[in-house]
Amino acid sequence: MFLTISTTGSPERPATDLGFLLHKHPGKAQAFSTSYGRAHVFYPEAGDERCTAALLLEVDPLALVRRGKGRGGAPDAALGQYVNDRPYAASSLLAVALSTVFSSALRGVCKALPERAEQPLPLRVEVPALPARGGPGLVRALFEPLGWTVRAEPVPLDERFPQWGDSRYVRLVLDAPDGTLTLSAALRHLYVLLPVLDDAKHYWVSADEVDKLLRAGEGWLAEHPEQKLITSRYLSRRWSLTREAMERLELVRLADADDRDVTEIDNAVNEDVDTEEQPVPLAVRRREAILAALEDAGAARVLDLGCGQGQLVQALLKDVRFTKVVGVDVSMRALTVAARRLKLERMGERQAERVELFQGSLAYTDKRLKGYDAAVLSEVVEHVDVERLPALEYAVFGSARPRTVLVTTPNVEYNVRWESLPAGHVRHGDHRFEWTRAEFRQWAESVAGQHGYEVAFTPVGPDDPEVGPPTQMAVFTRGEQPAGRGGDRTEEVTAA
């Protein structure tokens, strides 16, 4: 079982940097033990202009049988356990070897050349024998959307007898020009898609495989056109795991698509509004309204659910009245950006104790969300499919149950005031719906009544006499709340 990774370079940026990125020295061959054989890493060529790293996996068929793992976790029958293509054709065995031998490179970590690890490289990957259930067409459908130029040549069953046709194997060559892919991305593509094309796993697929898939698929799988096929095959067609993975990928896609504070609509100011002051973007007005409502509620420990890139978390940390601020998002990429925005690594100890970021899905109950004074859902609900809203409602209002919950969402009636928004369009391509004021009120009152809250409504932005404000906010309260300073800002509505 064999795979090569090549790159090109120059005297200023030598191709032998590949050795640093892979953490394997080009000047020597290295061997590593695996559960099913021995992996060897060596460099057929290593120069400033071109460098190639090779991974050779020697599979021990007896070890494979002794561990009782055939295709998809079930033993093959009789002789097929001992005589098969496992030692020769790329499969989940090679994918596991990749993750074991090149674990740091897979994560994009390189202490020697950290900036190089983050830069795209000119890459070529060659796999002489790749089982492809679906043929060259499926190979292209899987790799081309990721930025690869694909050459998948079918291997004939027997070159002496062309009339027999082609086998299910292909010779694969993947090319990514400079500026397209990082080495980490390339390795993660291979880690997921090699077993997908083989359509088999050499080990039993358990629940932790979903986490492995989402980690390796971060940044590309949620938007892949063949997401469903990839997920199903990677998880050996286990329906419950596939459904869980698809739901989590959908939430990742929604979170990544929600660029809350840099969209034109979110930062736009209606020019028809007469004001002598410098126009204030809607995103800023929304944060100001949220901070005021949290102050009115006397909240000290606050959850930002669907925190995105951390703008609200940053604003909350500037106010010492908020003693604990927790940002939760399903997207690790968004949380990484938030951590950079907040400068968590350089934050003082006392300040660092006030803030926490963690990954979580609002489609599931989470005991980490309990015990807080307030929770904020700012521009979140409209990104959730209507049929999934009850799960979110229970996770927040039924399970976490903070004293105060703030929900902001666009007012669709106001859309006619945006000159840049075509008639009949929502403000963001990923919005699953946008509510009128009456629809939002009906939803909020229903949620409040089911879970023992009272709800009041506050306009955010200019309150147009005909179509209302651009953003509408519901303030849910449970139990006695401290008296605030905004009595005339809200219209009180008590749920029956």
Secondary structure, 3 states (H helix, E strand, C coil): CEEEEEEECCCCCCCCHHHHHHCCCCCCCEEEEECCEEEEEEEEEECCCEEEEEEEEEECHHHHHHCCCCHHHCCCCHHHHCCCCCCCCCCHHHHHHHHHHCHHHHHCCCCCCHHHHCCCEEEEEEEEEEECCCHHHHHHHHHHHHCCEEEEEEEECCCCCHHHCEEEEEEEEEEEEEEEECHHHHHHHHHHHHHHHHCCCCCCCCCHHHHHHHHHCCCCHHHCCCHHHHHHHHCCCCHHHHHHHHHHHHHHHHHHHCCCCCCHHHHCCCCCCCCCCCCCCHHHHHHHHHHHHHHHHCCCEEEEECCCCCHHHHHHHCCCCCCEEEEEECCHHHHHHHHHHHCHHHCCHHHHCCEEEEECCCCCCCHHHCCCCEEEEECCHHHCCHHHHHHHHHHHHHHHCCCEEEEEEEEHHHHHHCCCCCCCCCCCCCCCCCECHHHHHHHHHHHHHHHCCEEEEEEECCCECCCECCEEEEEEECCCCCCCCCCCCCEEECCC
